Amino acid sequence: MRKLIGGAGLALLAGCSLPASLVPGEPNVSKYSNKAPKDYAACVLPAWQQEIPNTTQSAISNGYRLTAPSIITVDEIVDIVKSKEGSHVSLYQGPPWAKSGALRKTVRDCL
């Protein structure tokens, strides 16, 4: 019984650490940019790395994903995918008390 309760608790904690884009829900910011995904990512990545040095960029289908890791809560993620006239940008952030205003500002400034 003790193992069952411990396993359930661990599963709940693991659910809290999943990247926001893997859990159902709407992005915190959803915008379009005239920039190609590569150009938009090149604008956002250096600014995010100034705020959170461990920020990474990876290729996804039709674009890029930038991930700013968080020790306390879920990672902050921006998905940049090719659209007809540029890019569709989706920013996923954790709970309100853990969101970075600087990262959100960069996403908007690079549009």
Helices and strands as residue ranges (DSSP letters): H 2-16, G 20-22, E 29-33, H 37-51, E 56-60, E 63-68, E 76-83, E 86-92, G 96-98, H 101-109
